Amino acid sequence: MSHIKLNSLSAFALLVLAGCSVTLQAQVSTPKAAITAPFAIVKKALVTENELKRWSHLDLLKDTIAGMSVDKAYAELLQGKTGVKVIVGIVDSGVDIEHEDLKGMIWTNPKEIAGNGIDDDKNGFIDDIHGWNFLGDAVHENLEMTRVIKKGDDGSAEYKNALAQYTEKYEKALKDKQQVDFLLDVHNTIKKALNKTTYKLEDLSTITSTDSKVSQSKMIMTQIFTNAGPTFDPEAELKDYRKQVYDQLDYNLNKEFDGRKIVGDNPEDIKNDHYGNNVVFGPDKEEALHGTHVAGIIAQVRGNNLGGDGIANNVEILTVRAVPDGDEYDKDIALAIRYAVDNGAKVINGSFGKSFSPHKQWVYEALKYAKKKDVLIVHAAGNDGYNIDETKNINYPNDSEDNVKEFTDNVITIGAINKTYGENVIAPFSNFGKINVDVFAPGEEIYATVPNNKYKYLQGTSMASPNAAGVATLIRSYYPKLKASQVKQILMDSGVALPPQVVLGENPNPDVAPIAVSSAESSKTAKMVNAYNALLIAEKMSKK
């Protein structure tokens, strides 16, 4: 499932409602060039709108924002240099390849003639001009745990675990439905009182109604705005929140729903490997929101005064649609990775993941195939706020059969941070683990492309992964002789140190301050990706 986190509506809504009368049940050595951060960095000024739109590009020391020093790298290290073009595979929900801010950044298959209905390059995929869509016209899917229990009780531990997790998730989804319905009623009450669809915090102060429902709605929405920050759009985000909750009940957790029927293949047969179509944004371009955002983080055109800026400036996005609204099939992911590798990708971003993987060996073999072809896989750690070193919390796909020892060195797993350096710098939704998370990257309030020439702030390890993948792409562009395993190690070794103490995971009790722990518990490196440091190390390593 796509590792995207909606703007914490469910978390802060519960906090708001708690105070109201309404109650809801709810290895290489690190060169000297790689700096570490001072332990105390205080933001000297409010984050401007322009800073917020591109905060992941800013520098911790210069801007006092926990970005990746991308602007500094371009200004001080890349001026006058020319990199090679790098193909980046985006295995995701699809990409709007016609977006205005991705012009010139889309891969075109040089061996295929568009629209002739012939498999010119004889790879088994007809007219795969900009990539491939393994989902065909499918959009919605079950979660893998739903598919496991649909097969029936076989007495296995996997079935029992899936049933327990399904039951917990289904009960939560019902509570979330109750909550989102209540919040939408609050929102509609405010809209009626203001006689407008969109409104800001300052508009709420103009409401003077003596109606108790209006007064209560004003109080609730004021608190939501206060907690959510300046980018909060109640109309859009409550709509997104409702869609997320209702999609879970209608599709993800619905045991009667068969999302695969429309694809027409057998997902249990890996040899049946040519299906789908060449429409890489899928049957509804709006449903390619996630993949388009991911692509934009890496590749949206720099300095053109449109939207945000991409991390890499010499890149071609190769789209492989394999991630539905629900959990991806192991077969689709394995074939998607192989397709991207076979068509020249040197970096593949995977902003997806799930808790069960019945055919994980198919994916493991694809990861090893990517290793053989010198391709780096950048993968999102997941958004549950869990320690994924614990067996019960494994996030698939992973690069370890026992959740301890890696079987390949070309996969890097990325957690998410926010812009404020301090003990709360790790996003509370981000998974962590000193064995299975490698390093962190910006993942909160990331501004990038979404379908139909639009832009949006999204958050999740889904956004952190392409930020890291963008830096990996820079390295592979300017230092193309470095191997995938070396690029992975550079990203890890060159990071800026996290604060000594950090808070990990969601806070289950908002009335009690969370407990900070050693940042060594967060990941293998206890570091944040830094483009400037990474390029310094790449320069030195390439000379060796």
N, C-alpha and C positions, 0 to 999 in steps of 0.2 A: 504494500500500500504506500502511496506517496507520503513521504515524511514532511508534511506541511502542518504547521500549527496555526489555527485561526487565532485571532488576536485575544487569546485568553479570556474569551467571554464567559465560558462556563466557570472559570476560576474566580474572576472578580465579581461575577453576578452573584455567586453564592455568598461572597463576602458582603456585598451590598445588602442582600436580602436578610442576612443574619441580624442586621440592625433594624429591620422593619417589622411591622406588625404581621406581615404575611410570612408564613413559613412553608417552605417546600422541602420535601424529603430528598433530600438530595445525596651496520655500524661503521660510521666514520667519526673521527674526533671533531669536535666543534671548534672551528677557527675563532680567533680572537675577534673577528668582525661581527660575530653573532652576539648582539647585545642582550642583556637582560634588563628588565624594567625596574625602575625604582619602586619601592614598596608602597609609596603613597603618591598617587597622582590625582589631583583634584581638578575637575573641569573649571576653567577660569571664567567661562561665559556660557550662557544658554546655547544649546545647539540650534543653529539657524536652520531654516528649511533647506537651504542648499547643502549644508553639512549633513543633515539627516538623509537626504537623497543619495549621498555617496560617502557615508561615514566609513564604510568598509575600506575605502581607498586612503583614508587619512592616517596620520602618524601619531603614535601614542605620546612621544615626547614633544613634538611640535604642536599638535592640535589637542593634546590631552584627551583623545578619544581612542578607544582600543581597536583601531583599524589595522590594516595589513601593510601600511606604508607603500601602497601602490603608486600614488602620485610622486612620492619621493624617489622611488625606483626609476620611474620614467624620467624625472627631471635630472637625476644625478648619475644614473648608471646606463640608461638606454639611449640617451641623446646621440644621434649620429650613427647608431647601430641598426643593422637590418637583420631581422630574423627570418627563418624559413617558415613557410605556411605549415600549420599543424591542424590535422583533422581531429576533431573532438566528437566522439560518439555520445549522443544524449539518449540514453535508454529511459523512456519516460512515457507520459500520457499523450505525446505528440507535440509538435512545434508549429506555430504559425509562421511558416517560412516566407510569408508575404509581408511580414511586419516591417514598417518603415525604418525601424531602428536596428534591423538585422540585415539590411541591404548590403550585398557584397560579402556576407558572412556565412552564406549557406553553401554546403557542399553540393556539387553536381557531379554525377557519375560520368567520367570522361569516356567510358566504354559503352554507354547506352544511348540510343537514339530516342528522343522523347516522342511518345505518342504513336509509335509504329506498331505496337502490339506484339513486338518480337523481343525475345530474350537475347539481345545483341551480345552481351558479355558472357552468355551461357552459364550464369551462376544459379539458374533456377528461378529467378525473380524477374518477371516481365515489367519493363519500363520502370525499374527502380532508379529514378532519376535523382532524387534527393534523400533516399533512404528506403525504409520499408515499414509497413504497418502490419504487425503480426496479429493484431486484434480485429482486423477487418472493420466491420460496422459495430462491433461490440463496444459498449461504454461502461456499463455497470457490472459488478461481479460480487460474489460472496467473499467473505474473509476465508482464509485457509482453514481456520478452526471450524467454520460452518461446513466447509466441504468435507472435513475429516469426520464430523459427527453424522453427516448425511449418509456416509458409507455404512454406518451401523456399528454397533458395539462388537469389536473383535477381541475384546479382553485385554487389549494392549494398554500400556501406560500412556501412550500418545493419545489414545481415544479418551481416557479418563481425564487427562490434562486438558485436552481440547474442550471437553464438555464442561469442566469446571470454569475455564476461562470464558467460554461462550455464555454460560449462565450469568457470570459476573458482568460481562460486557452488555448483555441484553438488558439486565436489570438497570444498569447505569444509563443505557440509551433511553429507557422508558422515563427515568427521572429527568434526563436531559430534555426530552420532549416536553415534559410538564414545565420545565424551566424556560425553554425557549418560547413556548406558547405564552407564558406569563410575560416575558420580556417584550414580545411583539405586541401584546396588549398594552403594555406601558408605553411603548414607542408610538403606537397608533393613537393613544390618548394625548400624547404630547403633540403629535402632528395636527390633531384636530384642534387642540387648544391654541396652537400657533398659526394654524391655517397654512402650513407649508410642509413639504415633504422632507427637505433637508434643513438641518439646523445645527448650531454650534452651542457650546457651553454658555456663551454670553446671551444667547436667545432665551435660555431657560429663565433667566432673571426677570424677563418681561412678563412672565405668567403670573397673574394675580387672582386667579380663580379661587373661590371659597369651596368649590366642590372637593370633597375629601379624596376622591379617586384621582383627580387632577393633581392635588397637592402631593399625594403619595408618589404619583408617577414622576412629578418634578423632582422630588427628593431622590428617588432611585436613579433617575437618569443623570442627575447632577453628580452623584457619587460615581457612576459608571464613567462619565466623562473625566472626572478627576483622576480615576485610576488608570484609564486607558491611554491618556496622553493626547497630544495635538493632532495625530493622524486619524483619530477615531471618527468613523463615518457610520452613524447608527443605521441608516437605511441599507447601506451596502453590506455592513458586517453582520447585522442581524439576519439579513437574507442569506448570507454565506453560512452563518451558524445554523439556521433552520435547515438549509440544504444538507449540511453535514450530518445533522441528527436524523433527519427523515430518510436520507440515503442509507444510513446504517440500518434502520428498521425495515425499509422497503427492499433493500438489495443486499447489503453486506451481511446481515444477520437473518435474512429471510430464507429459511430452509426450503421453501417452495419455489424459489427463484432460480432459474437456470440461465446464467449470463453467457455461457459458452455455446449454447445451441446455435446462435447466429454466426459463429465463426466457422463451424462446419468441419473442424478437425477432431482428432482424438487426443486430448491433452495428456493421456497416459502413454502415448506412443511417440517416443522421441525421433523415431525414424520417419514419421510422417512430418516432414520438416519444411514443406513449401505450401504455405497457406497465407491468407490475408490479402492485402492489396498495397498499391503504391501511394495511397493518399495519406501522407505522413501526419497530417493534423487530425485525421479521423473524420467521422461522419458529421460532427458538429464542432466547428472551430473553437467555440467557447469552452468546450470540454478539454481543450489543449492548454488551458491556463497554466497548469503546473509546469509542464515541459517548456512552455514558452518563457516563463519566468526564469527557470533554470538556465535556459539557453542565453537569455539576456544578461544574466549575472556574469557569465563568461565572456560573451561576445557582442553585446550591444555596442554600437559604434561610439568611440570615444570622441568627445569634444565637438559634437554636432548640434548641441543645444536641444537635443531631443531626449526626454526621459532621463535615465541615469547613464553611467558609463560602464562598459565592460572591463574586465580585468585584462584580457588579452587583446592585442591589436592585429594579430596575424593568424587568424583562425578560420576554419570552415566547420560549420555545425552539420554533422551527419545525424539525421533523426531516425531512431528506431522506436516505433510505438509498440510498447509491450506492457505498459502499466495502466490497468483500468481503474475505475472508481471502485476500489475493493482490493483484494490481494491478487498480485500477479501470480501467474502459473510458473513453476520452475522451468517447464519446457520452453515457454516464451522467453524467459530471461536468458537461459542457456543459448538459445538460438540467436537472440538479439546480440549478445556479446560476441558470438562467433561472426555474425554478419558485420558488425562494426569493425572487428579485427581484420576480417578478410577484405574490407574496403578501405583500409589504410588508416584507421583511427590509431593515434598514439596515446590518447587519453580517453577514457570512457567514464562518464559520470553516471552514478547510480543513486538517485535520490528516492529510494524505495526500500521496503523491507517488511518482514512479517515474522510472526512468532513460531510458525510451523512450516516445514519444508519437506514434504513427503519424498520428493525426488532431488534432494540436495546434491547427490552425486553428479547429476547432470550439470548443475551449476558449477560444482567444484572442478569438473573436467574442463568447462569453458574458461574458468579462471586460470587454470594451468595452461590452456591453449593460448590465452592472452599473454601469459608469462613467456611462453615459447616464442611468441611473435614480438616481444618487447613492448607490451602495452600496459600502461598504468591504469588501474581501476580505482576510482575515488568513490567511496561509499558513505552514505549518511548513517550516523549511529542510531538514529531513531528518537522519537519524541515522547517516550513514556516516563522520563525522569527516573529510569531504572539503572541499577548496576548490572550491566549485561555480562559481567564476569560470572554472575550466578546462573547456573544451568537453567533455572526456570525462566530466566529473562533473555535467553539467547535471541539475537536479532539476525535473521537470515536475509541475504546470503552473508556468510562469514568466510574467513580464510583459515579455519581451524576445525578439524573434525572432532577434537575433544574439548574445544573452547579454551585451550591453553597454548598448544604448540602450533605455529603457523606452518602450513604445507606449501605456501608460496610467498614470495616477497614482493609481489607487484600489486598488492591490495592495501589501500590506506583508508582507515575509518575515521570519520570526522564528527566531532561534537560541535555544539553551537555556543557562542558567547554573545553578549550584548555590548553596547558601546562604552559602558562605564566601568573603568578599571577599578577593581576593589573586590572584596570577598564575595560579592554577588554578581561577578562578571560572567559566570557560567549561566546560561539560560536555564531557568528551573525545569523546563520541559525536556532538556537535553539528556539523553542517556550518557552514561559515563562508565569507566572501568579501567583500572590500571593495567589490565592485560589486553582488552579488546577494543579500546578506543585509543587511537594513536595521537591525535592532536586536535585542537579546537580552532574554529574560524567563525567570522561574523555570521550570525543567523537570526537576529531579531531586527524587525523593521527594515527589511532590505527592499529597496525600490528598483523595480525592473519591469521589463516588457511583459504584457499579457495580450491575448489575442485581439485582433481588429484595431491595431495601432493605439492601444491603450497601455497604461502603466499602473502599477499597484505596489503597495507595501505588503509583503508577505513575510512570514517567519517560520522557522523550523530548521532542523538539521538538513532538510531539503535545500535550504538556502546556504547553509554553511558548506555543504559538500561542493557545490559549483564555485564558491569563492576560493576554496582550496584548489579545485581543479583548474581554475583560471590561473593561479600562480604556477601550478605544475605545467600548464600550457606555455606560459612565459619562459620557463626554464627549457622546455623541449624546443621552443622556437629559437632561442638565442644560443642554446648550448645543445644542439641536436645529437651530439656524439654520446651524451650521458645516457645510461640505461634507465629503464623504468624503475628498477630497484634503487638506483642511485638518486633518482628524483624523489622517490618516497623518503629516503633517508635524509635528503636535504630539507624537505618540508618539515620533518620532525626535528632535526638537529638545529635548524636555523630559527626556530620559533622564539618569540619573546616569552619569558617566564611568566606564568600566572602568579598572582599574589601567593604568599606562603600558605594562607588559609582561604578556603573557598567554601561556599554553600553548594551542596549537590542535591539535585532532585527537587520535586515539588514539595512545598511546605503543606503538610496535611492539616495543620492547625494555624490559621492566620492570626489567632490571638496570642500565639507564643512565637517568639523570635526563633528562626531556624538556627541550628548549630553548625558552625563552620568547622571543617576538618582540614587536614593537610592536603594541599593541592596534589601531592603525590598519589592520592587516592583517585584522582580524576581521570588519569590516562597514563599511557606509557611515558610521555614526555613532560606532562604538566606545563605545556606550552601552547602558545597561540601562533598560527601561521603568520609569517612576515615576509612579504615579497622582496623587500630591500635586502634583508639578511640572506634570503634564499639565493638571490642572484649573486651576491658576493661570494657565497660558498661555491655556487656553480662555476663561477669564474675560476676560482682556485682549483677546484676538482678537475675541471676540463683541461687545465694546463698540465696536470699530472698524467 
